[in-house]
Amino acid sequence: MKSYLIACLLLSVLSVEITLNNAITTQALEKLKESSWASFIVEFAQVELSTGGALSELVETINQLIEQLQEELQDIHNTYSRRTDEHNRDVTRLEQEIQDAAKDIFTGQDFIDNVLIPQKERFQQSLVQLKINIEENRRVLDGEIINRKRQHEQFLSNIAELNEAIGAVDESLGLLSQISNPSLIQFKRVQTNLGRIQSSFQNRSSFAPIIKALLELATEQNFTDQGSVQQLVKIFNELRVQFVDSLNQETADESQAETKYTERVAQLEKEFAEFQRSVLIKNSELAANEQKLGETIVYVGQRKDDKETLEAQLQAENDNYAAETDLYTRTVTEYNKEIDISKQAYGLLTQPSFESYVRSTVGI
């Protein structure tokens, strides 16, 4: 306030209800005396009039005070209106950001639960199956290697037996071709060769009939008979042909088995390489999945923190606005009270009978 009077008016909080008609009644004046504010006006008016002044200056000051209070009140209304607009904008923005955060949290958690985690489990299951496939592949390969080794060893054994049998046949044929005067030594040698052949091929059904025929003919009695010797030579030649055919078949079978083995090993190695490539791909996919899962978990956590922060900001904004609204309401009430008191004072001072009353109290 620019003057002592304005300061006093602002400090005054009491009002008085005075009914002034064309003349101030005794009852009204007595009521004035009960109010400190009205008493102040009466006393101030007495001082003004007793010093030769006029009430017009006091009236003008109160009028200015009313205008100033009304302007300040309008400023308060305008400020509160702007604050309300700002509050509404902030609330709308914060509520929208909270909804966005909630949506991001839901979307992120749904992506984790229904996409990333099931995907991770599928990748892990695929790696487990690939490990099983690789182990089975190596087991089969080891089995193929062992079987091939056994086949080859059996082939070498069969070849050795056939070569030995062919050698025995050739030796027997050589002995028989030289017979002109059969001797016991030649007979024994042929018998020994037949014994060797029998022990090697007695379990082979394809050779059994011929070997049996040879054994029946290769007796000491038949050995001295040229007809029987020729029969032996014929049978030995037939046996030799079968041995050679068997040798050729063994060689062909070995070659076919080796080809089949090579192809099988190549197939298994190709499958093994494909399994390894799949493992690399799945490990890469799993690593990417785990990275994305970690990033999404962090993102969801951040958005939860954001939501909590925004909710706290919204609560703080609502609390602040509520406090400001309360202050605004109390301030407006106080200003209206002061304006009302000032208007009452103005109305009192502008009554013609008021000045007469004051003059009478100071003896003017």
Secondary structure, DSSP 8 states (H G I E B T S, - for coil): --SHHHHHHHH----------SS--HHHHHHHHH-HHHHHHHHHHHHHHHTT--THHHHHHHHHHHHHHHHHHHHHHHHHHHHHHHHHHHHHHHHHHHHHHHHHHHHHHHHIIIIIHHHHHHHHHHHHHHHHHHHHHHHHHHHHHHHHHHHHHHHHHHHHHHHHHHHHHHHHHHHHHT-SS--HHHHHHHHHHHHHHHHHHTT-TTTHHHHHHHHHH-SHHHHT-HHHHHHHHHHHHHHHHHHHHHHHHHHHHHHHHHHHHHHHHHHHHHHHHHHHHHHHHHHHHHHHHHHHHHHHHHHHHHHHHHHHHHHHHHHHHHHHHHHHHHHHHHHHHHHHHHHHHHHHHHHHHT-HHHHHHHHHHHT-
